[in-house]
Amino acid sequence: MQAKDRLLALAIIVVWGVNFVVIKVGLSGMPPMLLGTLRFSLVVFPAIFFIPRPRIPLRMLVAYGASISLGQFAFLFYAMAVGMPAGLASLVLQSQVFFTVAIAALWLGEPLRWHNLAGMAIAAGGLALIGSAAAHGPGGMTAAGFLLTLCAALCWATGNIVSKKIGPVDLLGLVVWGALIPIVPFALLSLWFEGPARIADALTHVSGKAVFAVAYLAFAATLFGYTMWGRLLTRYAASKVAPLTLLVPVVGLLSAHLLLGEDLAAAQWAGAVVVMAGLLLNVFGNRLWAGRTLARR
């Protein structure tokens, strides 16, 4: 990978890792469903007037927007609003890797390798450790926040499979037009859960932090992050690019500690280490086995 692309990958990882802190900041001055409405509205307008719609069936566009945009972030925003710490959210959301592997095996018939199953089992143990610390210790995590974050990871994984079914496509067009799908559902959910009075109060007393959060989520995390990540995937093998996402929860945990003062309970730290071990085994296990076999020969 060229030096400039390494810097680009590092920038994306930092943007996505700090993204969870920004969500927490945005939620301090705005209800979660309204935050989602504004985020995707800013992604879509005015970009949709200048970027052509990707040439894919409408049902696939709806499936992509409903899973990776609406489902993932509706669950994630609400999870963080009801007590999921930013740092742990960045880690637990990475369980999408295992959901993606499982769905691909069930839906697309892709084979499950030994390292996939072993990684899933190890990460499941780590998630159980994290979940057992709900509402205990300095982490302050709630059981509802933990379960909702797992639901967000499942939606992200479903979106990954939809993207795989869509195939090669202009990623910027897919991100922008896919963001059109969740706007109305987010607005309806906001009216239902948060009510007109709370929406009006949030919009009339919007803070500078909330404005920054919406802009960051729309332009940095979504438009910049997903588009540049797609560019890296087109230039290099997925095996070189995809493992870099393992650094996102590292940045997420560190930035949450430094910027929000989040401290985790001992069981949560232990669970985080175990989950990362499972992720590493899932990504690199096949290479390690192949290298060991080659060394024996």
Secondary structure, 3 states (H helix, E strand, C coil): CCHHHHHHHHHHHHHHHHHHHHHHHHHCCCCHHHHHHHHHHHHHCCHHHCCCCCCCCHHHHHHHHHHHHHHHHHHHHHHHHCCCCHHHHHHHHHHHHHHHHHHHHHHCCCCCCHHHHHHHHHHHHHHHHHHHCCCCCCCCCCHHHHHHHHHHHHHHHHHHHHHHHHCCCCHHHHHHHHCCCCHHHHHHHHHHHCHHHHHHHHHHCCCHHHHHHHHHHHHHHHHHHHHHHHHHHHHCCHHHHHHHHHHHHHHHHHHHHHHHCCCCCHHHHHHHHHHHHHHHHHHHHHHHHHHHHHHHC
